[in-house]
Amino acid sequence: MIVMGGIVGAGIFANPSEVAHRVHTPFLILGVWVVGGFIAMCGAFIWAELATRLPGAGGQYLYLREAYHPSVAFVYGWGLLLVTQTGGMAAVAVIFSSYFRGLTGVNWSDSVLAAIVLLSLTAINCLGARAGSNIQNLLMLLRIGAIAALVVLGMALGGSSLKSEPLLGQPVSFGLLKSIGAAMVPIAFAYGGWQTATFVAGEMRDARRDLSRGLLMGVAGVVALYLAVNIVSLRVLGPAGLDATNTPASNVMRVGLGERGAQWIAAAIAISTLGFLSQSMLTAPRVYYAMARDGLFFRSVGKLSSGTRAPVMAIVLQGVAATIIACSGKYGEILNFEVTVDFIFFGMTAASLFVLRRRQVGSTTAVYRAPGHPFTTILFVLSCAGIVGSAIVAAPGNSAIALCIMISALPIYYWWSRLIRAHS
């Protein structure tokens, strides 16, 4: 449940249509979702070994710092603040906006609604108000309930047969490969989150056994869930209908239960999306806070509010950055912006396993060993490179901005390092 909860967010309610925008036959649409799930499985096993080798707090920040250099970890934290975490939040906020407009009929743009929800949640989190565990569980149940309702109703409706559709829809060519690569970008975003399960490795009685089983069952469960949603969407709407909408879940429910059904699922998605955003807003600021406490970021970011004990400045920085990204483009463009940098660090983190194994970091009795290494690790690193390349080809402008933001961290790191040495 930890693995599935970390993966299943709002993306599955929007990304089936994003994939259908880029590949147009059921075979290709379902095929790329299967490939994405396999890549996620390989990554999950790599992170399981990394987590048992370096069980301290910090996750990727820690792995990159220990395997390479503190500057690499700083670039990761910088990118987390200005691209990956904030870009993911912006994308989810845009999903909320799409379904909120369908629910209320408000004629505001997705960017405006996304900005309102992001800034509002930022303000709430700065006040120290966070949802209790019962509320978070309720929101997760709403998300699962919405998916279950979508799948059950879609199966009951029946619809067209997928067997009559062509396999590829076009001759094998570079253009087809380019389309498949572009389709992997929203899929990579939808499968993201499996790495968060490794944070609890240190609290498991037998991490070598339980973490591997949890990752295997969790990722496999998500693959089955995502395939079921896509099969239902294709049967009810057809490839062309799925391509023509940005709110596939509402459209499927509208076919089965009319406008009232579309409103029900839009409400469930909007509410669960808010819960996802609220929960994610309190995690990444701890990385910026830690960077500041290490002397590598503004001192104000490393301070906690005396009243709420929350890192207010870190939360505000993240909220403002996410709002700017949400206003900068459409959902698909934001995905390319976020995925470009995110998968660079995924690839580098996976490659760090070679370094840590060579240095024999971690106890041989407590370390979980990734199955299929080095072949599965190499495959994952190459897949990350392919996804980054596809994101750059699909949106060179947004990807260039994201890469420039990431690279700008290096001179800033060395400037801050010199300041630290000068004052020490």
C-alpha positions as CSV (number, residue, x, y, z in Angstrom):
1,M,0.0,0.0,0.0
2,I,2.9,2.4,0.7
3,V,4.3,1.7,-2.8
4,M,0.9,2.0,-4.5
5,G,0.1,5.1,-2.5
6,G,3.3,6.8,-3.6
7,I,2.7,6.1,-7.3
8,V,-1.1,6.5,-7.7
9,G,-1.7,10.3,-7.9
10,A,-3.8,12.5,-10.2
11,G,-1.8,11.6,-13.3
12,I,-3.8,8.5,-14.2
13,F,-6.9,10.7,-14.6
14,A,-5.3,12.9,-17.3
15,N,-2.4,10.9,-18.8
16,P,-4.4,8.3,-20.8
17,S,-5.5,11.2,-23.1
18,E,-1.9,12.7,-23.1
19,V,-0.6,9.3,-24.3
20,A,-3.4,9.1,-26.9
21,H,-2.4,12.5,-28.2
22,R,1.0,11.0,-29.1
23,V,0.3,7.4,-30.1
24,H,-3.1,6.5,-31.7
25,T,-3.7,2.8,-31.6
26,P,-4.8,0.6,-28.7
27,F,-1.8,-1.7,-29.1
28,L,0.7,1.2,-28.8
29,I,-1.3,3.0,-26.0
30,L,-1.4,-0.2,-23.9
31,G,2.1,-1.3,-24.9
32,V,3.8,1.9,-23.7
33,W,2.0,1.7,-20.4
34,V,3.4,-1.9,-19.9
35,V,6.9,-0.8,-20.9
36,G,6.6,2.1,-18.4
37,G,5.7,-0.3,-15.7
38,F,8.6,-2.5,-16.4
39,I,11.0,0.5,-16.2
40,A,9.4,1.5,-12.9
41,M,10.0,-2.0,-11.6
42,C,13.7,-1.9,-12.5
43,G,14.0,1.5,-10.8
44,A,12.2,0.3,-7.7
45,F,14.6,-2.6,-7.2
46,I,17.6,-0.2,-7.6
47,W,16.2,2.2,-5.0
48,A,15.6,-0.7,-2.6
49,E,19.3,-1.6,-2.7
50,L,20.3,2.1,-2.3
51,A,18.0,2.5,0.6
52,T,19.4,-0.5,2.5
53,R,23.0,0.6,1.7
54,L,22.5,4.2,2.9
55,P,19.5,4.1,5.2
56,G,19.9,7.6,6.4
57,A,17.5,10.5,5.8
58,G,17.6,12.3,2.5
59,G,16.9,9.7,-0.2
60,Q,18.3,10.7,-3.5
61,Y,20.1,13.7,-2.0
62,L,22.1,11.3,0.2
63,Y,22.9,8.8,-2.5
64,L,24.1,11.4,-4.9
65,R,26.2,13.1,-2.3
66,E,27.9,9.9,-1.1
67,A,28.5,8.4,-4.6
68,Y,29.6,11.5,-6.4
69,H,30.2,14.9,-4.7
70,P,28.2,17.3,-2.5
71,S,27.9,19.6,-5.6
72,V,25.9,17.0,-7.4
73,A,23.6,16.7,-4.4
74,F,23.2,20.5,-4.3
75,V,22.3,20.5,-8.0
76,Y,19.6,17.9,-7.3
77,G,18.2,19.9,-4.4
78,W,18.2,23.1,-6.6
79,G,16.4,21.2,-9.4
80,L,14.0,19.8,-6.9
81,L,13.0,23.3,-5.8
82,L,12.9,25.0,-9.2
83,V,11.9,22.2,-11.6
84,T,11.0,18.6,-10.5
85,Q,9.0,18.9,-7.3
86,T,7.5,22.2,-8.2
87,G,6.9,21.1,-11.8
88,G,5.1,18.0,-10.5
89,M,3.0,20.1,-8.2
90,A,2.2,22.5,-11.0
91,A,1.1,19.6,-13.3
92,V,-1.2,18.1,-10.6
93,A,-2.7,21.6,-9.9
94,V,-3.5,21.9,-13.6
95,I,-5.2,18.5,-13.5
96,F,-7.3,19.8,-10.6
97,S,-8.2,22.9,-12.6
98,S,-9.4,20.8,-15.6
99,Y,-11.8,18.7,-13.5
100,F,-12.8,21.7,-11.3
101,R,-13.9,23.6,-14.4
102,G,-15.8,20.6,-15.6
103,L,-17.5,20.3,-12.2
104,T,-18.4,24.0,-11.7
105,G,-18.5,25.5,-15.2
106,V,-16.2,28.3,-14.1
107,N,-14.8,29.9,-17.2
108,W,-11.3,30.6,-15.8
109,S,-8.1,29.3,-17.3
110,D,-6.3,26.3,-15.9
111,S,-3.3,28.5,-15.1
112,V,-5.4,30.9,-12.9
113,L,-7.1,28.1,-11.0
114,A,-3.9,26.2,-10.5
115,A,-2.2,29.4,-9.2
116,I,-5.1,30.0,-6.7
117,V,-5.0,26.4,-5.3
118,L,-1.2,26.3,-5.1
119,L,-0.9,29.7,-3.3
120,S,-3.9,28.8,-1.0
121,L,-2.3,25.5,0.1
122,T,1.1,27.2,0.5
123,A,-0.5,29.7,2.9
124,I,-2.3,26.9,4.8
125,N,0.9,24.9,5.2
126,C,2.8,27.9,6.4
127,L,0.3,28.3,9.2
128,G,1.0,24.8,10.3
129,A,-2.4,23.5,9.4
130,R,-2.0,20.0,7.9
131,A,-4.6,17.4,7.3
132,G,-4.8,14.7,10.0
133,S,-4.1,11.1,9.2
134,N,-7.8,10.3,9.0
135,I,-8.4,13.0,6.4
136,Q,-5.4,11.9,4.3
137,N,-6.7,8.3,4.4
138,L,-10.1,9.5,3.3
139,L,-8.6,11.3,0.3
140,M,-6.7,8.3,-0.7
141,L,-9.8,6.2,-0.5
142,L,-11.6,8.7,-2.7
143,R,-8.8,8.4,-5.3
144,I,-9.0,4.6,-5.2
145,G,-12.8,4.7,-5.2
146,A,-12.8,7.0,-8.3
147,I,-10.5,4.6,-10.2
148,A,-12.6,1.6,-9.1
149,A,-15.8,3.2,-10.2
150,L,-14.3,4.2,-13.5
151,V,-13.1,0.6,-14.2
152,V,-16.3,-1.2,-13.0
153,L,-18.6,1.1,-14.9
154,G,-16.5,1.1,-18.0
155,M,-16.4,-2.7,-18.1
156,A,-20.2,-2.8,-17.6
157,L,-20.7,-0.4,-20.5
158,G,-18.8,-2.7,-22.9
159,G,-18.1,-0.6,-25.9
160,S,-16.2,-1.2,-29.1
161,S,-13.8,-4.2,-29.5
162,L,-10.1,-3.3,-29.5
163,K,-9.2,-6.3,-31.7
164,S,-10.5,-4.6,-34.9
165,E,-8.1,-1.7,-34.5
166,P,-4.7,-1.6,-36.3
167,L,-1.6,-2.5,-34.4
168,L,0.7,0.5,-35.3
169,G,-1.5,2.7,-37.5
170,Q,1.6,3.7,-39.5
171,P,4.7,2.1,-41.0
172,V,7.7,1.5,-38.8
173,S,9.8,4.7,-39.1
174,F,11.7,7.3,-37.1
175,G,8.5,9.2,-36.8
176,L,6.8,6.3,-35.1
177,L,9.7,5.9,-32.6
178,K,9.6,9.6,-31.9
179,S,5.9,9.3,-31.1
180,I,6.5,6.3,-28.8
181,G,9.3,8.3,-27.0
182,A,7.0,11.3,-26.6
183,A,4.3,9.0,-25.1
184,M,6.8,7.7,-22.5
185,V,7.0,11.2,-21.0
186,P,3.5,11.4,-19.4
187,I,3.8,7.6,-18.5
188,A,7.1,8.3,-16.7
189,F,5.4,11.0,-14.7
190,A,2.4,8.8,-13.9
191,Y,4.6,5.9,-12.6
192,G,6.8,8.2,-10.5
193,G,6.7,7.8,-6.8
194,W,7.8,4.2,-6.2
195,Q,11.1,5.6,-4.8
196,T,9.3,7.0,-1.8
197,A,8.7,3.5,-0.4
198,T,12.4,3.2,0.2
199,F,12.2,5.9,2.9
200,V,10.8,3.3,5.4
201,A,13.5,0.6,4.7
202,G,15.1,1.3,8.1
203,E,11.9,0.6,9.9
204,M,11.3,-2.8,8.4
205,R,12.0,-6.0,10.3
206,D,13.5,-7.6,7.2
207,A,14.0,-5.0,4.5
208,R,15.8,-7.4,2.2
209,R,12.7,-9.6,2.0
210,D,9.8,-7.2,2.7
211,L,10.9,-4.3,0.6
212,S,11.5,-6.4,-2.5
213,R,8.1,-8.1,-2.0
214,G,6.3,-4.8,-1.4
215,L,7.9,-3.2,-4.5
216,L,7.1,-6.2,-6.7
217,M,3.5,-6.4,-5.6
218,G,3.0,-2.7,-5.4
219,V,4.3,-1.8,-8.8
220,A,2.6,-4.8,-10.4
221,G,-0.6,-3.7,-8.8
222,V,-0.3,-0.2,-10.2
223,V,0.5,-1.6,-13.7
224,A,-2.7,-3.7,-13.6
225,L,-4.7,-0.7,-12.3
226,Y,-3.3,1.7,-15.0
227,L,-3.9,-0.9,-17.8
228,A,-7.5,-1.4,-16.6
229,V,-8.2,2.4,-16.7
230,N,-6.7,2.6,-20.2
231,I,-8.6,-0.4,-21.5
232,V,-11.9,1.0,-20.1
233,S,-11.1,4.4,-21.7
234,L,-10.3,2.9,-25.0
235,R,-13.4,0.6,-25.1
236,V,-15.8,3.4,-24.1
237,L,-14.3,6.4,-25.9
238,G,-12.2,4.8,-28.6
239,P,-8.7,5.9,-29.5
240,A,-10.1,9.1,-31.3
241,G,-12.4,10.0,-28.4
242,L,-9.6,9.5,-25.9
243,D,-7.3,11.7,-28.0
244,A,-10.0,14.4,-28.2
245,T,-10.5,14.9,-24.5
246,N,-8.4,16.2,-21.6
247,T,-10.7,14.8,-18.9
248,P,-11.1,11.1,-19.9
249,A,-12.5,10.0,-16.5
250,S,-15.4,12.4,-16.7
251,N,-16.1,11.5,-20.3
252,V,-16.3,7.8,-19.5
253,M,-18.7,8.4,-16.5
254,R,-20.8,10.8,-18.6
255,V,-21.4,8.0,-21.1
256,G,-22.5,5.6,-18.4
257,L,-24.3,7.8,-15.9
258,G,-24.9,11.0,-17.7
259,E,-23.9,14.5,-16.5
260,R,-24.4,13.6,-12.8
261,G,-21.9,10.7,-13.1
262,A,-19.3,13.1,-14.7
263,Q,-19.8,15.5,-11.9
264,W,-19.4,12.8,-9.2
265,I,-16.0,11.6,-10.5
266,A,-14.8,15.2,-11.2
267,A,-15.5,16.0,-7.6
268,A,-13.7,12.9,-6.3
269,I,-10.7,13.6,-8.5
270,A,-10.6,17.3,-7.5
271,I,-10.7,16.5,-3.8
272,S,-8.2,13.7,-4.0
273,T,-5.9,16.0,-6.0
274,L,-6.0,18.6,-3.3
275,G,-5.0,16.0,-0.7
276,F,-2.1,14.9,-2.9
277,L,-0.9,18.5,-3.2
278,S,-1.3,19.3,0.4
279,Q,0.7,16.2,1.4
280,S,3.5,16.7,-1.1
281,M,4.0,20.3,0.0
282,L,5.5,19.3,3.3
283,T,8.0,16.8,2.1
284,A,10.5,18.5,-0.3
285,P,10.9,21.7,1.8
286,R,12.8,19.5,4.3
287,V,15.5,19.1,1.6
288,Y,15.8,22.9,1.1
289,Y,15.8,23.3,4.8
290,A,18.7,20.8,5.1
291,M,20.7,22.5,2.4
292,A,20.3,25.8,4.3
293,R,21.4,24.2,7.5
294,D,24.5,22.9,5.7
295,G,25.3,26.5,4.7
296,L,24.5,25.9,1.1
297,F,21.3,28.0,0.8
298,F,19.8,31.2,2.2
299,R,19.9,31.1,6.0
300,S,16.2,32.1,6.2
301,V,15.3,28.9,4.4
302,G,16.9,27.0,7.3
303,K,14.8,28.6,10.0
304,L,11.6,27.1,11.5
305,S,8.6,29.2,12.5
306,S,8.6,29.6,16.3
307,G,4.9,29.1,16.4
308,T,4.3,26.2,14.0
309,R,7.8,24.7,13.7
310,A,7.3,24.7,9.9
311,P,10.0,25.8,7.5
312,V,7.9,28.7,6.3
313,M,10.4,30.3,3.9
314,A,11.1,26.9,2.2
315,I,7.4,26.3,1.8
316,V,6.8,29.7,0.4
317,L,9.7,29.4,-2.1
318,Q,8.3,26.1,-3.3
319,G,4.8,27.4,-3.6
320,V,5.8,30.5,-5.6
321,A,8.0,28.4,-7.9
322,A,5.2,25.9,-8.5
323,T,2.8,28.8,-9.3
324,I,5.1,30.3,-11.8
325,I,5.5,27.0,-13.6
326,A,1.8,26.3,-13.5
327,C,1.2,29.7,-15.3
328,S,4.0,29.1,-17.8
329,G,2.3,26.5,-20.0
330,K,-0.2,23.7,-20.5
331,Y,-0.2,20.3,-18.8
332,G,1.8,18.5,-21.5
333,E,4.4,21.2,-21.6
334,I,4.8,21.2,-17.9
335,L,5.3,17.4,-18.0
336,N,8.2,17.8,-20.5
337,F,9.7,20.6,-18.3
338,E,9.6,18.4,-15.1
339,V,10.5,15.0,-16.6
340,T,13.6,16.3,-18.4
341,V,15.5,17.1,-15.1
342,D,13.8,14.5,-13.0
343,F,15.0,11.6,-15.1
344,I,18.5,13.0,-15.4
345,F,18.7,12.6,-11.7
346,F,16.9,9.2,-11.8
347,G,19.6,8.0,-14.2
348,M,22.5,9.4,-12.2
349,T,21.1,7.9,-9.0
350,A,20.7,4.5,-10.5
351,A,24.3,4.7,-11.8
352,S,25.5,5.5,-8.3
353,L,24.7,1.9,-7.5
354,F,27.9,0.9,-9.4
355,V,30.0,3.3,-7.4
356,L,28.5,2.3,-4.0
357,R,29.0,-1.4,-4.8
358,R,32.6,-0.9,-5.8
359,R,33.2,1.0,-2.5
360,Q,31.3,-1.8,-0.6
361,V,29.1,0.7,1.1
362,G,26.7,-1.0,3.5
363,S,26.6,-4.2,5.4
364,T,26.6,-7.4,3.3
365,T,24.0,-9.0,5.6
366,A,21.6,-6.1,5.6
367,V,21.8,-4.9,2.0
368,Y,19.1,-6.0,-0.4
369,R,20.6,-6.7,-3.8
370,A,18.8,-5.6,-6.9
371,P,17.9,-8.6,-9.1
372,G,19.5,-8.6,-12.6
373,H,22.2,-6.1,-11.8
374,P,24.1,-4.9,-13.7
375,F,21.8,-5.6,-16.7
376,T,18.6,-4.2,-15.2
377,T,20.5,-1.2,-13.9
378,I,22.0,-0.4,-17.2
379,L,18.6,-0.8,-18.9
380,F,17.1,1.6,-16.4
381,V,19.8,4.2,-16.9
382,L,19.5,3.9,-20.7
383,S,15.7,4.2,-20.4
384,C,16.1,7.4,-18.4
385,A,18.4,8.8,-21.1
386,G,15.8,7.9,-23.7
387,I,13.0,9.6,-21.8
388,V,15.1,12.7,-21.3
389,G,15.9,12.8,-25.0
390,S,12.2,12.3,-25.9
391,A,11.2,15.2,-23.6
392,I,13.8,17.5,-25.2
393,V,12.6,16.6,-28.7
394,A,8.9,17.0,-27.8
395,A,9.4,20.4,-26.1
396,P,12.9,21.8,-26.7
397,G,12.1,25.3,-25.4
398,N,10.7,24.1,-22.0
399,S,13.4,21.5,-21.7
400,A,16.1,24.0,-22.4
401,I,14.8,26.3,-19.6
402,A,14.7,23.3,-17.2
403,L,18.3,22.3,-18.1
404,C,19.6,25.9,-17.8
405,I,18.0,26.2,-14.3
406,M,19.7,22.9,-13.3
407,I,23.1,23.9,-14.7
408,S,22.9,27.3,-13.0
409,A,23.2,25.5,-9.6
410,L,26.9,24.8,-10.2
411,P,28.3,28.3,-10.0
412,I,25.9,29.0,-7.1
413,Y,27.2,26.0,-5.2
414,Y,30.8,27.0,-5.6
415,W,30.0,30.6,-4.7
416,W,28.3,29.5,-1.5
417,S,31.1,27.1,-0.8
418,R,33.7,29.9,-1.0
419,L,31.6,32.0,1.3
420,I,31.5,29.1,3.9
421,R,35.3,28.7,3.6
422,A,35.8,32.4,4.0
423,H,33.8,32.5,7.2
424,S,35.2,29.3,8.7
